[in-house]
Amino acid sequence: MIELLILYELSKKVLTMYGISKEIRLMFAVLTTPSYGTIKPALNRLEKGGFVKTQKTMTSGGRPSTYYSITAAGQEELKALLLAHPNENPVQFLTSSRIKLACADVLSKDEQMVLFRVLRIKAENIMLDTKNILSKNKSEFYPKLVFDNLMCEYRNFISLLEGFENACKN
């Protein structure tokens, strides 16, 4: 997910590692707050893969700075990461899906529709699994409350996706 966030921020402008971290925190802090220890290796992987290029400069104070920018291959990788089928466990699904939705503006309308559909299908499957668990464990009070709450979250998420699909059609 960190690569997706980095590429998304670099698709908007050229940034230093500090700038990337700052922009991710500004936009996604309620969903994730990656550390420099996470960002630096991800930038190295992205550069090695040809998705990001660097430009080293000297600041007016004489300090070296490294600026990162996205390449054409990086733009394609960003789209591929957004459109990749979600295979995360259910605990991670909602957070990673919300991040993908927040970044969906880099996709074409057709690609957005694919993303919305794929996420909706996965959410519906998780909701079905949750219903099955509830039907098997009817007498346990706390698990029932937790799973009922989860069902509400997924109903809301599916409603959000349907709203996105409708907006995309118009």
Secondary structure, 3 states (H helix, E strand, C coil): CHHHHHHHHHHHCCECHHHHHHHHHHHHCCCCCCCHHHHHHHHHHHHHCCCEEEEEEECCCCCEEEEEEECHHHHHHHHHHHHCCCCCCHHHHHHHHHHHHHCHHHCCHHHHHHHHHHHHHHHHHHHHHHHHHHHHCCCCHHHHHHHHHHHHHHHHHHHHHHHHHHHHHC
